[in-house]
């Protein structure tokens, strides 16, 4: 009993914790039944659904599964991210839990043929009596096949694959942003495949998105300060269609960051779930993970560093819904599932980071869809990789990736399903039918009648129809419509047509295009039409800047009276254009906005709020919580970056104001690259100051606050020297057995470096997330402390448990319940803002359970070498007392 209390108290080091499973039921009126199996009970499921844990590859040394498909005999084929392919015969739904799948490792090669190591797959598809394997790997002695698409066949009928054909090798620097999933096309005749932004677009036979892409951004370029994707240029990730032999390739869409998977709905429309760049969180160019409808010729505007296009720009398409932070993996429709109608029609999107399967309920609206998101299944840890609907109508999904523990689940509906009415083309709105007709002209050599149809719809109020019309226009010979574009009297059609011309024109077209646009009455346009016009001007100047010189002064006179506009997005575009054009008052006006701009209330609104993710993943949760406590002002940051690239129009007073703002900006908390981005804007601005004033403004702008590379705020204290090692309790205990003459200063520094002080109080200093550690050494042994530090989720004190509140309407809330009364729970979701309390009505909650995963990161001491670990342990045992005997150099020191 005493030992049990001691162990529970050790969670002092654990702090707060995150979502997972528990067997404690808090709401006696709920109908939820727990199984006693932690990997099942941690799952939040909708009513009527049942989950089965089928298999755990890691327990059988079969790696971490990230891809799956079913063959024509109803067997599942899976792939280990860093290893082999496996084929499984699965037990029927509802089988006894002791009945396990029959698992076979696939070794490719016949009896008289050399065996081929085939694995490292991030995409699998069984189609055309073949297994298509998307390999993401540099070949080695075991796995000979390098990054690319391969077709594996059983040509002799012995139920073993012996023939491997290389469909196509793919170039670039793939990694986890490489080539990914494949799906059979709706007509069953082709394969559609996706690739992330680190794969070069291979030479295609045809292009639905015309091959005229460019960076098209006058915003002062700052590549990611930490080097991510710095050599990756337009058009980013892409989707293509191929024939079964891979002889004909057609580009469907591009401009993604890392769309891992794709899916078709019942009427053949294509969707994906694109990733965010979490290091950009808090920056104005940050784009959350998002669900995208991907029509023919689509562009979604990913560009490197801070150059990502605004979703408002007319030359790319917007998201159906912004989900939030996460790591998208699988997407699939439930069309073949034996589910109720609502879930049979849903698009399922998997988030690896936070363990959530979203159900997207799509309703046709105009040329596209409205999307309503729902949290379908969640759990923690639940690193979701791939999923599919099986021949039995159940949902199958795997967890794992990056060598994490891997499991295979099956989810089925246990009940009568309602009547299912499939969506048909006849049900689609007229705009969707028009869009599809326009898309028939998205081919080289399209019939000439496509010009008239495209022109008729360039001013469509429906954005997807308007986009399809412009792409159709771009597939017509430019000579057949250039004059028509310049002479068009309809302002909307003119803008769209000139945008098309800017993408296909030449230097000689620059002045006529700008003059034609300046004939438009800007004040008579709607905000969207103004945005489209400004974007068209930007594309022209980006591509033909020098050729536009004769009319730049006219352009300044046309644009300047409209700046500022009292609209954040328009002001961004106007600031970029006028600064680029060296408008005399551009710096003054932009600087005034820098000081006063406020972010829109719904700016980057997401389905899943960042605060709802904090307790779901110990690896990312603390970073999110820290950022949310002091989020940067995005609109002001945008203007600061614009001004960083401005080289005219400055006064000494302007520079004083600007560099003072920059220094103040370093107090905010953004993603990992935030400090680096601000520093690069600072350095751009410094490059324009007189040399005699450089030192003054360098100091004024906060140079002393930064590390030498400008990527982080400098830590002036003692830092770990390492080297890094993955400490275990067994290795660490002998190291700290004898502590004598330890270094107090370094011990305190290691306490800070391992983030202890961020969450815990010692001698009245530090954070308040976890308990006070001042008396730690008087109560627990060194081994106890090491166990709680290295394996923080092993035991969690009841005092610091977080709760999972499953909601009746779907979804869940995770956090610490700080108080409750007869009607409400009061939940704290941000450890760094403990006073920010969310009120949750008890009537909305169907079920509550305790979490058993700590938000305290494991491995925080892995940065320390042996001497540093000793000093940290001495500091913890001493309770921060410099006079403690462990810091005395004598034989009676703590042992």
N, C-alpha and C positions, 0 to 999 in steps of 0.2 A: 504493500500500500504506500509506504514511504517512498519506495523507488518509483512507483508510478507517478506520484505527485512531483517528485524531482524531475522526471523526464518531461512531464507536461510543462513544468515551469521553464524548462530549457527553451521553450519557444519564445522566451524573451528575445532570443537572437533572430527569431523568424520574422518578427514584425507582423505585418498584415499579410493576407494570403489571397489566393485567387481561386477562380472557379474550378471545381472538379466534382468528385462524387462523395457521397456519404450515405450512411444507412439510417440516419436519424430523421424521422418524419415529424414535422412541426405542426402540420395542419391536420388534425384528426378527421376532418370532414372530407378530405380529398379521396378520390377513388384511385389515385396512383398507387401502384404496387411495386415495391422494390424487390429485387431478386437476391440481394446479398452478393452479387458479382460486381465488384467495383467498376470494371470497364463497361458494364451495361448500365449500372445505376447512375453513373455520371452523366448519361445522355439525357438531355431534355428532348422529349418527343411530343408531337401533337396527340391528342386523344385518339384512341383507336389503333395507333401504330405500335408495333412490337419490334424490338431489336434483338438480334442474335449475334453473339461473338463466334465467328466460324473458325478462325485460325489466327495464330500469332507467328508470323514468319521468323521474327527475331529469336523466338525460343527454339527454333529449329535451324539456326544459322543459315537462314535464307535471305538475309538482308532486309532492306527497307523498300517496300513496294510502292511504286509511283504511277503505274499505268496498268490498264486492264482492258480486255475485250472478251467476247464470247465467240467460240467457233461454231461451225455448222452442226456440231453434235451436242451443243449445249454445255460445253466445257469452258471454264474460264482460263484465259491465258494472262499472266501477269508479268511484270518486269521489276526487278530490283534496280534501284537508281544507279548502283555501282556494281552490278553483277548480272546474273543470268536471267533467263526467261523460265517461267514455270507454268505448268498446265495442271488444272485442278478439276476433279470430279466432285461436285458439291452434293451434300446430303439434301434431301427434300426439305421444304419448309416445315418447321415444327418437329423435326427429328430430335431424338434424345441428344442432349448436349454432349454426351460421350461419343457420339458418332462424328468423326472428323473428316474433312475432305481428303481425298486421295491426291497427293501432290507429287508431280513428276518434274524434275529438272529437264529442260529441253536442251539437248546437245545436237547441233545441226550437222548432218552428214550421214551418208549411207554406209552400208557394211563395207563396201569397197572404196568408199570416198573418205578423204581426210575430214576429220571433225573440225567444225568451225565454232569458235567461241562467239556467241551472239548475245549481246546484252547492252547494258548502259542505255536502255531505251527510256525515252520520255513520252512516247506515243506508240500505241498499238492499234491495229485495225485488222479484223478478219473480214475479207471481202474477196470476191472473184476466186474462190477456192485457194486463197493465199493468205498468209499472215504478213502484213506490212509492218515494218519495224522502223521507227524513227530513232536512230542512234544519235546520242549526244556525247561524244567521247573521242579522245585521241587514241588511236590504236596502240595496243601493246602486245606482249607475247601471248596473252590469253585471249584477249578480245581484239581480233585483227581488224575489225571494221571501224572506220573513222566516221565522224559526223556526217550524216546523210540519211537518205531513205533507201530501205532495202525491202525486197520481196522474197519471202521464204515459201517454198512450195513442197508438197508431197506428191511427186509425179509418179511414183511406183505403187501407190495405194497401200503402203504398209503402216499407215497412220503415224509415220515419223517424217519430220521435215529433213530433206537431204539436199535441196537445191537452194542456193542463195544467189539472187540477182541484185546488182547495184542499180537502183533506179536513178539516183543522182546524189553525188557528193555536194555538200553545202559548205560555203566558205564564210569566214568571219572569226570571231572569238566568242563562241556560243556560251559555254557555261550554262547557268540556269536561265539565261535569256536566249537560248538557242532554239532549234526547231522542236516543235512540240507535237500536238495532237493531230489526228486525222479523223474525218467523218465521211461516210458515204453520202454522196449528193442525193437530193430528194428524188431524182429520177432513177437512181440506182446505177447510173452509167459511169460516174466519175468519182474521184476522191478529192475532197477539199482538205487542205492542210494549213496549219498556222506556224508562224515562226516569230520569235522575239526580236528585239531591236539590235541584237548583237550578231545577227545573221545577214550577210549581204543578200540583196535581192538578186537572185540568179537571172541570167538572160531568159526572158520569156518569149513565147511565140506570139502572144497577144496581151494587151493591157487594157483592162476596163477603166482603171485609173490611168489617164495618159501619162506617159513617161516624161513629164516635164517638171517634176517636183524639184524644189529647192528649199533653202532654209527660210526665205521670205520673212525676215524679221529684222526691223531696224532698231529694236530694243538693244541697248548696249550689251553685247554678248559677254556673259560670264559662264565659263564652263564649270562643271562641278569641282569645287576646290579640293575634293578628295579623290578626284580622278575618275569617277564612275562615268562610263560611256562617253568619255571625252573625244574619242576618235570615231564615234558613231554619228553619222550625219543622216540627212533626209534619205528615205522616208520613214525610217524606224521599222517596227515590226510589220509583218505583212501576211496576207492570206492569199492562197493560190488554189487553182483547180487543175487537176491533171487527169489524163486517161489512165486506165489500169496498168498500162505498160510504162507510163511516165514519159511518153514520147512528145506529148503536147502539153505545154504549161501556159496557163492564163492567169495573170494577176487580177485578183478580185478587188482588193482593198489594201490600204497601208496607213501608216501614221500611228501605229500602236506602240506602247512601251513594251509590254511583255504579255500579250494575250495568250494564255497557256492552253486554252481549249475553246472549241467552237461548237455550236449546236443549231440545228434547223428545226423550226416549228412545223405544224401540220400543213401550212400553205407554202413552205419552202423558203421562208425568210430566215436569215442567218443572224446569230447573236453571239456575243462574247462577253467576257468579264476581264477588263484590262486592269493592270496593276498601277499602283502609285509609286512615287519615289519618296519613301518615308523620310529621307534626309532633308527633303525640301519642306517639311511641315512648317507652317508659319510663314512661308514665303508667298508672295502674290502669284507665283507661277505654279504653286503646288496644285496637283490634280488628284483628288481622291480616287480610290478604286471605284470603277464604274461599270455599269451594265450598258452595253452598246448594241444597238440595232445596226447591222452591217449590210447596207444595200450595195448594189453594183457600183463600182467606181468610188467607193467611200474613202475619205481621208479623215484622220482623226487628230492630226496636228502634233504628234510627239516630235520634239526636237531636243537636242542635247542641252544640258545645263539649264539656264534660265530662259531658253528660247521657245519653250512650249507655247503653242498658239492658244489664244483664248477660245473657249468653246463658242463665244459669240461671233467669231469670224465666219464669214460666209463660205470660205474655201475649205472648211472642215465641218463635220457634223457633231452635234451635242450628244451627251449621254441621255439615256432614258431615265436613269436614276444614279445619283452618286451614293455609293454605299458607305465609304469611310476608309479608315486605315485598315490595312490587311495585306495578305499575299494570296491573290487568286490562283486557283489551280483548275479544278474541273468545272465545266458547265454541261448540262444535259437537260433535255425535256423529259417529262414523265409520260409521254404519249403512250408508250408500250407498258406502262405500269398498271397493275391491278389496284389502282387507288381511286378514291372518290373523285368526281369530276373536277373539283377545284384543284386538286393536286395532280391529276392526270395531265391537265393543261399547263401546269406550271413549268417555268424554267428554273432549274436548280443551279446555284452558284456556290462553290466551295471556297472557304477562306482558310488557308493553312495556319496562319499566325494565331488567330483567335478562336479557332475550332468551331466555326459556324457554317452550317448549310442554309443558305437563304433560298426561299421559294419566291420567285418573281411571278406575280399574277399579271399577265399582259392583256390589255384590251386594245383592239385596233382603234386608232384615232388618226384620221387623215391619212397621210402617206406613211405613218409609222405607228407607234404604240404608246399608250400610257402604261406605266409600270407601278405596281404596288408591291412593296417588299414585305416579306414576313420571315422571321427567324423560324426555320423549320426544325432543324436539329442542331443542338450545340452541346459542348462539353469541354472539359479542360483537365489534362491536356488532350487535345484532339487534333493533331496536325494532319488535316485532310489532304489527301493527294489526288486520287482519281476515283471515279464512280461510274456506274452504268446501270441500266435496267436489264435484268436478266430475262431469259426465256420464260421463267416462272412468274413474271410480273412483279418481282420484288426489286427493291433498290439495293445495290451492292456498293460499298465504298471501302476504301483502304485508308489507313493512316500511316505516317512514316515520313520519309524524305530526310535528306541530310543525315542519314544513319541513325535517325531516331527510332525508338521502339515502334514496331509496325504491327498493325492488326487488320484483319479483314472482317467486316460486319455485313449483315443482311438486315434490311428493314422491310417489313411487310405490313399491310393493313389487315387487321383481324376483325372483319365484319362485312356486312353487305354493302356493296358500292352502289351509288346512285346511277341514274341513267346518264350516259355520256353522249354528248352531241359534239362531234368534231367540228373544228373551224374549217370552213371551206372558202375558196376564192369568191364565191358568190356572196359570202357574208362580209367581205371586205368593203371599206368605204370607197367611194369613187376616186378619191385622191390616191389611194393605194393602187388602184387599177391603172390610173394615169401614170403613176411612178413606174410601174412595171412595164407599161408600153414604152415609156421613154427609155427604159433600160435596154430595150431591144436594139436601140441605136448606139449603145456603148461598145461598139466594135469598129475596128478599122474598116474603112470602105463601106460605112453604113449608108443605106439608101438615102438619096437626096431629100426625100420627103421628111426625113428626120430633122432637117433644118427648120422647116415651117412649124413642126410640132414643138421643137425645143423653144423656138422664139415665142410661141403662143403661151408658154408656161414659165418664162423667165421672171415674170412678175407674180407668180403664184404666192398666195398668202401662206401656203404650206411649205415649210422649210425643206422637207425631204423631196417634195415635187420640184421646187425651185432648184435645188442642188442637182437633181437628176437631169433637169432641163439643161443646165449649164454644162454638165459632163457630156450630154448628148451633142450639144453645140460644139464642144471641143473635138469631137470625133468627125466633124465635118471639115472639109478643106477651108483653111483660114481665108483664102481669097474670096470664098463665096459669101462671107458674112462680115468681113472687116469694115467695109464702108457702111454697111447697115448698122453696125455697132456704134460707130462714131456719129452717125446722123440720126440715131434713134431719139424720138422726142419724149418717150416714156422714161422718166428718171430711173425707175426700178429696173426696167429691162436694160437700159443703157449701162447702169452700174454693173449688172451681172455679165453683160456681154463684153464690157471692157475688162472686167476681171479675167474672163476667158482669154481675151486678146493679150492681156499682160502676161499670161502664162505661155502663150504661143508666139508672141510677136518678136520684134527686133528693136534695136536702138532708134530706128527711124520712126517707130510708132509712138515713142515716149511723149513727145510734145503734143501731137494730135490727141492722144488719149487724155492727157491732163487738161488740155484746153476744152475738150468735150465735157469732161466731168465738171469743170468750173462753170459751164453753162447751166448747171443744175442749180435751182433755188434751194440752197442748203436748209434754210429756215423752214421750208415747206415739207421737209422730210420727217418721218417718224424716227424714233431713236434707233430702231433696227436699221432703217434705211440709211441713217447717218453713219452708223457703225459700218455698214457694208461699203459705203462710199469711202470712208477713211481707210478701211482695210485695202480697198482697191488702189488708192493712192500709194499706200505703203508698199504694196507688191510692185507697182510700177517703179517707185524710187529705189527699191532694193535691187531690182533687176537692171534698170537703165538709169542709174543715178546721174552719171556725167551727161548723158544725152538729154536729161531733163533740165539742165542748167538754164536754158533760155527762158523758162517760164517759172523758175523757182520763186522769184520775187512776187509774181502774180499769185502763186499758190499761197505764199505767206499772207498776202492781202485777203485772199479768199477764206483762209482757215482761222487766222488770228482773232478776228472779232467774235468767234464762237467759243473761245477758250478764256476762262473756264466755262464749263457747260452745266454745272450742277448735277452731273451724272458721272459716277465713278468710272465706268467702262469707257465712256466717250472721252473723259479727261485723260485717261491713260493713252489712248490713241492720239489725241491732240498733242499731248506733251511730247510723245515720241516724235511725231512728225515735225512739229514746230522747232524742237530742239535740233533735230537732224538738219532742218532747213536754215538753222542759225537765225531764226526770227529774233529781232532785237529785244523783245520783252519776254522771250520764252523762259529764260532762267528765272527772271523775277516772278513771273506768274506761277511757274512750277514750284519755286521755293515757297511761295505763299501757301500753296496747297500742301506742301510737305509739312508745314507747321500745323495745319488745321484739319486735314482730311480725316474722315471717319469711315470705317469699313461699313458696308451695307449690312443690315441686320441679318439677312439671309445669305450672306456671302459664304460660298462653299458649303451650303447646307447639305448634310448627309443623313441617310437613313439611320445609320448607327452613329450616335454621338461618340466622340473620342472618350468622354468620361465613362461611357458604358463598357469600354474595352480595358480599362486600367487593371481590373482584378481578374481578367481572363487569361493573362499570360505573364508569368514572372519575368520573362526575358525582355519584353517590350513595355510592360505595364508601367514600370517606374519611370521610364523615359517619357512616356506620354503624360503621366501625372506631373512630372517636373515641367514639361512644356506648357501644359494647361494652366499652371499656376502663374505664368507670365508670358502670354502669347504676344508675339510682335504685331504691330499695326501694319497689315498687309498693304493697304493703299499708300501709306506713307513710304513704306519700303520700296514700292514700285517707283514712286517719284524720286526717291533717293538714288536709285539705280539709273534712272534717266539722267539725272543731274550729274552722276558720275561720268557720263560720257559727253557732257556738254563742254565745249572748249571756247565758247564765246558768250559774252553778255554778263560776265561776272564783275562785281565790285568787291572791294575788301569787306564791306559789311555783309554782302551775300555769302562770301566764303566763311566768315566768322559764324554765321547762322548755320550754314550747311555742315561744317565740320563739328560744331557743337552737337548737332543732331546725331551725327554719326557716332560720336563717343557715347552719347546716351543710349543709342540703339544696342550697344553691346550688353546692356543689362537684361535684355529680353531672352527668353528661352525658345528656340525653335528646334528644328531637326538637326542632325549631326553637322550639316553643311551651313547652318545659318550664320555662324560667326565668320566662316570663310567667305560667304557671299557678301556680307557687309564689308569685310576687309577688302575684297576685290573692288567693290564700288568706291571705297575710300581711296584705294591706290589709283584707280582710274582718274578720280578727281584731282588727286595730288599731281598726276602727270601733267595737268594743265595749269598749275600755279607757277608763278615766277620762281625761278630757282632760288632767289634770295629769300623767299617766304616759305620754302619747302619745310625746313626744320620746324618753323613755328606751327604750321598746319599739321605736320606729322604728329607733333606732340599734342596739339589741340584735339585731334581726331581720335586719340586713344591708343597710339602705337604702343605705349608702355603696358597696356593691358593684355597684349596678345603674345602668343608663342611666336617663335621665329618664322614659322610658315604661315602665320595669320589664320590658322584654322580653328584655334581654340583660345579661350581666355587663359592667360598664363597662370600657372600655379606656382607661386613663389616658394612653397614649402618643399620639404624633402619628398621625393617620389621614389617608388620602387625601382630597383635596378634589375630585379629578376635574376636569371631568365625565367620565362613562363614555364610552369609545370602544372600538371593536373593532379593536385594533392588528393590523397585518400586519407581517411582516418588512420589506417594502419601505418602509413608512411609518416604522418605528421606527429603522432603521439610520441615516438622515440625522440624526435627532434626537439620537442619542448619539455622533455622530461626534467632536465636540469636548467634552471634559469638563475643566473647570477651575473651581476654587473652589466645588466642590460642597459640599452640606450633609451632614456625616457623620451627625448626629442624625436628620435626616429620611430619609437613605438607610437607616439601620438600622431605622427605623420602617416604611418601605416594604417592607423585607425581611421583617418580621414580618407586615405587613398582607397581603402576597401569599402568605402561608402557607409561605414558604421555610423559616422557622425551625422549622416544625412537623415537617419531614421531614429537614432537613439540618443538619449541624453546621458552625459557623463559629467559629473561635477557641475551640474546646472547648465551645461552647454550642449547644443546639438538639436536634433529633430525630435518631434513628438509623435512620430508614427508608431514606433515601438516603445517598449518599456525602458525605464531608467536602468542603466547598466553599472551604476556606481558600486553596487554591492555584489556584483556578479561573482567576483573572486572569493567572496566569503561563503558562497553557497554551493558552488559547483566545482568539479574537478576539471583539469585541463582536457581530459578525454571527453567529458560531457560537453564542454564548450566547443571543441572541435567537431563533434558529431552534429551539434545543432548548426554550426557554421557551414560545414561541408555538405550536409544533407538536410537542409532546412525544412523539407516537407515530411521528414520521417515522423516527427511528432509536433503537433501544433497545440499550443495552449488554448483552452476553451475561452480564455479571456480575449484572445486575439483572432478568433475565427471570423471569417467573412461568411456571408450567406448568399445562397442562390435563391432568388424569388422567381418562380415560374408563374407567368401571367396567364389568366384565363383566355385573354384575347390572342395569345401567342407571344412568343418572345420571353425574355428573362432579364432580370436586373441583378447585378452582382455587386456587392459591397458590404461594408460593415454596418450592421444595424446598431445605431448609437442609442436609440430609444424607441419605444412603442407605446401606444395607448390603445383604447378599445377599438379605434377605427383606422389607425395609420401605423405604418412602419416609417422610421426616420433613418435614411440610409446615407452614409458617407461613402463617396465613390472616388475621391481623390485624396490620397494620403498627404499631398502637399497643400491641399486646401481643405483641412478637416472641418472647417466651419461651413463649407458649402454642402448643405444637407438637402437631399431629395425626399419629398414626401410621397409615400406609396400607399394608396388606400388598400386596406386588408381585403376589402370586397373584390379587388381586382386580381388577387393572388390566389392561385389554385394549389400551390405546393411550395414548401420551402425546405431547403436542405443545407447542411454545412459543407463548406469547401474544405478539401484536404490537400490543396496545393499552395505552398507558401509564395507570397509575392517577393519574398527575399530571394535574390538570385543565388543559385548554387555556384560554387567555384569562385567566390569573390576574393579568396586568398590566393588564387592561382597566379597572380602577378608577383607573388613574393618568393624570394629565395629563403634559404634556411635561417639566415641571421635575421632577416626582416620578419619572418614568421615568429621567431623567438621574441623579438621586440614587441610585436603586436600582442602576443600572448601575455607578456609581462605587463603591458599597459592595461589589458583587460582585467587581469588578476588584481592589479593594484587599484583598480577603480579610478584611474587617472591621478593617483597620488604619487608625486615625484619622490617622496621620501620613503616609499615602500621598500621593503628589504630586497625585492628583486632587482632594484637599481643600485644596490650596494655591492661593492666588489669584495665579498667575503664568503667564507665557507658555509655560513649559516643561511645563505640565500634560499629562497623558495625552491622546494624540490617537489 
